C-alpha cells in the first residue's frame, strides 16, 4: 500500500518508546521506507522507558523535506529536546509547507509549535501541551485522533492504532 513512500521518524533522547515502535511497525508493514532522523546530538537515542534504542540514519540538516512523504514525531521528552535544534524545526516547517503529512503524538506537537505550523489548525496532544498549542493559535481538542489538512495528531499511547491507521490512509490517498 505504501510502497515507494519515504517516511522520516524524528528521534532524540527520551522519546516515548511505544510512540516510535507502533507507528514504525505499521508503516513498514504497509510497505513504506523509514528513515530515522536525529538532531545530531548523538548517533543513537534511547527511549524514556529504556526498551528501545534507535540508530540515526541521517541528521536533520542532511535530509531534504522534498525527499520525504511524511514526518512522524513521537512524544515523550524528545520533542522538547528537538526544539533546541534549528534543523529539526526547519525540516518540519519545510515538509509542512510542501504538503507532506506531518504526524505528531503526545508531546510531539511541541515541535510543531516551534515550526510555527499550528496557528488556525485543530489539533490534539497530551493534555499538558494543550495550553501551549492554544497560546500558539491552535484549536486544541481532547480527542484520540485529529486530522486537519496535512496535520495528524493524537494524545497518548492508547491512541496509536488510530494514529498509525490515519498516517497510512493519508499516505495511501496521495
C-alpha positions in Angstrom: 0.0 0.0 0.0 2.8 2.5 0.8 5.5 1.0 -1.5 7.7 3.9 -2.7 6.7 6.2 0.2 9.6 7.5 2.4 8.8 8.4 6.0 11.1 10.2 8.4 10.7 9.4 12.1 12.4 12.1 14.2 14.3 10.9 17.2 16.0 12.5 20.2 16.9 11.1 23.6 13.9 10.0 25.8 11.3 9.5 23.1 8.2 7.6 24.2 9.1 4.0 23.2 5.7 2.8 22.1 5.0 6.1 20.2 8.0 5.3 18.0 7.7 1.5 17.7 4.0 1.2 16.9 3.8 3.7 14.0 7.2 2.3 12.8 5.8 -1.2 12.6 2.6 -0.1 11.0 4.1 2.0 8.2 6.8 -0.6 7.5 4.2 -3.4 7.4 2.3 -1.2 4.9 5.5 -1.1 2.7 6.9 2.3 3.5 10.6 3.0 3.7 11.5 4.6 7.1 14.5 6.8 7.8 15.4 7.8 11.4 16.3 11.5 11.5 18.2 12.8 14.5 19.3 16.2 15.7 23.0 15.4 15.5 23.5 15.4 19.3 24.1 11.6 19.2 24.4 8.7 16.8 21.7 6.7 18.6 18.9 7.6 21.0 17.2 5.6 23.8 13.5 5.7 24.6 12.5 7.0 28.0 11.2 3.6 29.1 14.6 2.1 28.2 13.2 -0.6 26.0 14.2 0.8 22.6 17.4 2.3 21.2 17.4 3.7 17.7 20.4 4.4 15.5 20.1 7.5 13.4 20.2 7.1 9.6 20.8 10.9 8.9 20.7 14.2 10.7 18.0 16.8 10.1 20.5 19.2 8.4 21.3 16.5 5.8 17.8 15.5 4.7 15.5 17.4 2.4 11.8 17.6 3.0 11.3 17.1 -0.7 12.7 13.6 -0.4 10.1 12.6 2.2 6.4 11.8 2.0 5.7 12.2 5.8 7.3 13.1 9.1 6.4 11.4 12.3 7.2 13.0 15.7 6.9 10.6 18.6 6.2 12.0 22.0 7.9 11.6 25.4 10.6 14.1 26.4 12.2 14.1 22.9 10.1 16.8 21.2 11.2 19.4 23.8 14.8 18.5 23.1 14.3 18.5 19.3 13.1 22.1 19.6 16.7 23.1 20.5 17.9 22.2 17.1 17.0 24.6 14.3 17.5 21.9 11.5 14.8 19.8 13.2 12.4 22.7 13.3 13.3 23.7 9.7 12.7 20.1 8.4 9.2 20.1 9.9 8.4 23.5 8.6 9.6 22.7 5.1 7.8 19.4 5.0 4.6 21.1 6.1 5.0 23.8 3.5 5.5 21.2 0.8 2.2 19.5 1.8 3.8 16.4 3.3 2.0 14.5 6.1 3.1 15.7 9.5 2.1 13.3 12.3 2.7 14.1 16.0 1.6 12.2 19.1 1.6 13.1 22.8 4.3 15.8 23.3 5.2 15.8 19.6 3.1 18.9 18.8 5.7 20.9 20.8 8.0 20.6 17.8 5.1 21.7 15.5 4.7 24.8 17.7 8.4 25.7 17.3 8.0 25.2 13.5 5.1 27.7 13.6 2.6 25.5 11.8 -0.2 25.1 14.3 -1.9 28.5 14.1 -5.5 28.1 12.9 -5.4 24.3 12.9 -7.4 21.9 15.0 -5.0 19.6 17.0 -4.8 17.3 19.9 -1.9 16.3 22.2 -1.1 15.2 25.7 -3.2 17.4 27.9 -0.3 19.4 29.4 0.6 20.6 25.9 -2.9 22.0 25.3 -2.1 25.4 26.8 1.0 25.7 24.6 -1.0 24.8 21.5 -3.7 27.3 22.3 -1.2 30.0 23.0 0.4 29.3 19.6 -3.0 29.8 17.9 -4.2 26.2 17.6 -7.7 25.0 18.4 -7.0 22.1 20.8 -9.5 19.3 21.3 -9.4 16.3 23.6 -9.9 13.5 21.0 -7.9 10.3 20.2 -7.2 11.5 16.7 -7.4 14.8 14.9 -6.7 15.4 11.2 -6.6 18.9 9.9 -5.1 19.3 6.4 -1.8 17.5 6.3 -1.5 17.5 10.2 -2.3 14.3 12.1 -2.2 14.4 15.9 -3.0 12.0 18.8 -2.8 12.2 22.5 -1.2 9.1 24.0 -0.1 5.5 23.5 -3.7 4.2 23.7 -4.4 6.3 20.6 -1.6 4.7 18.5 -3.8 2.3 16.5 -5.9 5.1 15.2 -2.9 7.4 14.7 -1.0 4.8 12.7 -4.0 4.0 10.5 -4.5 7.7 9.8 -0.9 8.1 8.7 -1.3 5.1 6.4 -4.6 6.2 5.0 -3.3 9.8 4.4 -0.3 8.5 2.5 -2.3 5.9 0.6 -4.6 8.7 -0.6 -1.7 10.7 -2.1 
